[in-house]
């Protein structure tokens, strides 16, 4: 121990550097901190030699040699290294030893690994916590200490304080702190200005060790705010209390017509050098955003911003569209646009309709039948499209093609069957799809095949072509003692067949001279027969006898009668009479006279005969065609009697009345049809009973009606005359 500063070392053993420091801090103050060469010399003389030497309080921290007790870096001036040291051999020599009592370089330092064991060299400090009045640094000396006063203090124990001049500011609030006495060392005075004013100079003054204040007393001036300017398209009106644009200044803002103030209407300069509120601006009044009309374009010019006051927008339409409304609009100061919103309307084409018997299917991009609309055409079944299948509405308001039409599919032209008629109904045109034709036959003909045919969507007719076949009548035969002569228009013994009957000489036809096969399949009239011509029945003369033989009936053609008289009477006349084909008897009437009787005879008239196509029936009182004889006349069917119905033989030997004859019944005269011909056959005279007329038409014309007509016994034709249809 040396005075107040004492040195100590471990005499019980050796320690690593860390162990050595723990030892010193436990029993003393710390490992020794050598302050000067005097201390080194003292230690080298006072301490015993130890082969491993002594640890001292220096260590490398962060690559810097440091006094661990004060945490101060070793200065260059304080270094006491042995020659060639520190060498940091093997890069782990971070602790320091001192050579004590070493033959060479005794008292010098050497860097060593910290884990090596050496003696601990400790010290106990002379300075106490309150040494130097805590106003200076206590410096250890051998056996004592001295005070090195901090700035601002002086005296042996640093108890005296430096004094500065008293501060007396004008108009500037001051707040002072005097740790060591009024206006003495380290006294501080803070200066603060009223709100809205700023200090010019230091905000705080401190009394320095030199007895001077750290700065001059400050002053207070009004805080300045940034100079304001009127906003674009606006105006600024300011009032200043403490100077232009300083604390308390207020500025009012306004905008020109068409602009709206965005932000505060006024601003005030605050104590923070800022203006209240944000900087206002004059923004052009905004109109609602416009957009180009559908199918159109918009071109805008903006003076003050998109869609703001003064903006103008021009509108136009794409090809195929027309502008409805104003061509341009302007944004007004009221925030509204001039005029109404324009629109682009598609140019309209004339409305289309589906063709008759067809359909229309349209797609409209911009509205019914407007630009870009496309329409497709189709036809119903049985119809074919004539024209384009589709068309489009152009920008000119016209369609790319004319409207097509649906025409009914055409079937081959039909004609009436021969001897028949055809009646057609045409829904869509002659002989086209849907046309139906009904077939019928003329009277006397029957339809073979379908009664009607229809034109189909395939352009063909349903069924096969029908035909008219003449109705058949039963086959006729010639009557006994007669003949049959037939003409067949349509086939043997079919409708229209005419059969004429005649009888052999001596026979008269009983019934119609002709028969016609009718439409009902039956013959007109009854079956005729040939009856023998009848002569007047003969009687036996008075006083006589009559013996007759009849071939064909009593007193008919071919009958012969033989006369005889009783005894005493003589036969006057031929004893045999024969019935002739004229219906008269040969010879004169016979009588039986007494042999003495006179021979007087009746007056005779000329013999009468039956008119052609007629009959005569006579009665004779006194002999054939003699006075008192009467003859009755009649005509066959289809003939009319011209003259008296009967005649009588007078006493003058002449017949009463004119000669009687039979004339064929007349029918109305026929004429050829228009565009046709007429061919007639007249048996008994022009257009009389049994006349037949056939009709035909020129090429390209169809006969509508009967082909042949016949004049009947009643004076009318069997059917109405036909006509020719084109």
C-alpha positions, 0 to 999 in steps of 0.5 A, a space after each residue: 500500500 502506498 499512501 491513499 492510492 494502494 497497489 495489491 497483487 495476488 499472492 495465493 495463485 495465478 489467474 486468467 485475465 478474466 479471473 484476475 479482474 474478478 479477483 481485483 473487483 472483489 477485493 479491491 477496485 479493479 486491475 491497475 490502470 497506469 496513469 504515468 511513468 512514475 507509477 511504472 517505476 514505482 511498481 517495477 521497484 516495489 513488486 516482487 519478480 514473478 516468472 509469469 509476470 502480472 495482468 494489468 487493466 488493458 484489453 482489446 475490445 472491438 479491435 481497440 486497446 481499452 482501459 477497462 476501468 474507465 472504458 477509455 481507449 489507450 492513447 498513443 501518448 500513454 502506450 508503453 509497449 515492449 519492443 516488437 509489441 503488440 504482435 498478436 501472435 497466433 491472432 489471440 493475444 487480446 490481454 496485456 501483461 507488465 514485465 516486473 523485475 525483468 532483466 530486459 525492458 522491465 516495466 514494459 507491456 506485452 500482449 498475451 492470450 487472455 487464458 494464460 495465468 498470471 498474477 493479478 495486479 490490483 489497485 484501490 482508488 483514493 478518490 471518493 464519490 463526492 471528491 471535488 464536489 462532483 464538479 470536477 474530475 478526481 485524479 488519483 495521485 500516489 498517496 492522494 488525489 487532485 481535482 481537475 475542475 469542470 468548465 465553469 467551476 474553480 477552487 481546490 474542491 471546485 466549489 466556486 461557480 462562474 457568474 454571467 451578466 443578468 439578462 433583461 430582454 424587452 418584449 420577449 418572454 423569458 424563462 430561466 433555470 439556475 442550477 448553481 445560482 442566478 445567472 451563473 455557470 450553466 444557467 439557461 434562459 429560454 425565450 418564447 414568442 407569443 402565438 403567431 410570432 417567431 423568434 429572431 435569434 437563439 431560443 435558449 441562452 446558456 451561461 458559459 465558463 467564459 462568463 459570457 452568454 452563448 448568444 445575444 438576446 433574441 427578438 419576436 416578429 410576426 410569423 410569415 406565411 407563404 405569399 398567396 396568389 389568386 387561383 387560375 380563373 379566380 381572384 384574391 382579396 387580402 387584409 394584413 394586420 402585421 405585414 403582408 402575408 403574416 400571422 393574422 392576415 386573411 385572404 378571400 377567394 372567388 372565381 370567374 363565371 363558369 368556375 366553382 371554388 374548390 376549397 375554403 372561401 378564405 384562408 388565415 395565416 396561422 402561427 404555424 407559418 401555414 394558412 388555414 385550409 388547403 389552397 383553393 382552386 377554381 375548377 371549371 364547372 363540370 357537366 355530366 360526362 358525355 359519350 358518343 351515341 351508339 353507332 356514332 362518334 364524338 369529338 370534344 375540345 376542352 378548354 378547362 378540363 374534360 367536360 367542363 365549362 366551355 367544353 364543346 362536343 361535336 357528334 356524328 354517326 357511322 355509315 348507315 346511321 343518321 344523327 337525331 338532335 344537335 350536331 354539337 353541344 356546349 357545357 354552360 356555366 350552369 353545369 348543363 349542356 346545351 340541347 338534348 342528347 343526340 342519337 344515331 338512328 339506323 337508316 330505315 328501309 321499307 318494311 318487308 313482308 313475307 311473300 304470299 305463301 312464304 315466310 320472312 325471317 329477319 335479324 335486326 342489328 339496330 331496329 326493325 328493318 334498319 341499316 344492317 338488317 338482313 332478311 331471309 325468304 323461304 316458301 311454304 311447301 309446294 312453292 318455289 322462291 323466285 328471286 333472291 333468298 336474302 337481302 340486306 338493308 343498306 346505308 342508302 335506306 334501300 334493300 340490296 335486292 327486290 322482294 322475291 315471290 313464291 310461285 306455286 310449283 307447276 304441274 302439267 296442264 290437264 285436259 278433260 278426258 274425251 267425252 268428259 268434263 273437267 272442273 278445276 279450282 286453282 288456289 295459286 294459279 292454273 294447274 299449280 300446287 294445290 289445284 284440284 281438278 274434278 272429272 266427270 263424264 258426259 251423259 252416257 259415259 262412266 269415269 274410269 279412274 279417280 274422280 279428282 286429282 291434286 297438284 302436289 308439291 312435287 309438281 306431279 298430280 295424284 292418281 292416274 289420268 282418268 278416262 270416260 268410257 261409253 255406257 254399254 247397252 244390251 246387244 240388240 237383235 233384228 226383229 223377226 221378219 225384220 232387219 237391224 242397221 246400227 251406227 256405233 259412235 263409241 263402240 258396239 251397243 254403247 251410249 249414242 249407238 243408233 239402231 234403225 229397224 225395218 221390216 220385210 215386205 208385208 210387215 209393218 214395224 210396230 214400235 220405234 223405227 230406231 232406238 238409241 243407247 241412253 246414258 242409263 245403259 238402256 235403249 230408248 223406246 220399247 223393243 219393236 216388232 214386225 207385224 204382218 200388215 193387216 187386211 180387212 177381215 173378210 166375211 163369207 158372202 151371203 149365201 156363201 162360205 169362206 175358208 182362209 189360211 193365215 201364215 202370220 195371223 188372221 187376215 194378215 199379209 200372206 193370208 189367203 181366203 177361198 170363197 164358195 157359194 151355196 147351191 143355187 148361187 153363183 160366185 161373182 168375183 175371184 174365188 181366192 183372195 190374198 192379203 197383200 203387202 199393201 194391206 189390201 186383198 187381191 181381187 174384188 169383193 165377192 158375192 153369191 148371187 142367185 143365178 138370175 140376179 142383176 150384175 150391178 157394181 159399186 163406183 170405184 176410187 183409186 187405190 190408196 197407199 200408206 204414206 212413207 214412214 206412215 200407216 193406212 187402215 181402210 174399211 171397204 163396204 162394197 169392195 176395195 176402194 169403192 164407194 163408201 170405203 174409208 181409209 185412216 192415216 197415221 205416222 211413225 214415231 218422230 213424224 207428224 201427219 200432214 193432211 187429213 187423218 182419214 179419207 172416204 171414197 165418194 159417189 164421184 169416184 174421188 177421195 175426200 181431202 188432199 193426199 196425206 203424208 208424214 213429215 219428220 219432226 224438226 229440232 232447232 237449227 244448230 251452229 258451230 261453237 266459237 273456235 269449233 266445228 259442227 258436222 251433221 248427218 240428216 236422215 229425214 231432212 236438215 235438223 229433223 228427227 234422228 239427225 245427229 250432229 258432232 262437235 269438235 274444237 280447234 287445237 288449243 281449245 277444250 270441248 266443254 259438253 257433249 261431243 254428239 247430240 241427236 234430234 229426238 221425236 219430241 223436237 228437242 236435242 238429246 243434250 245442250 250444245 257444247 262450247 270450246 274453252 281456251 
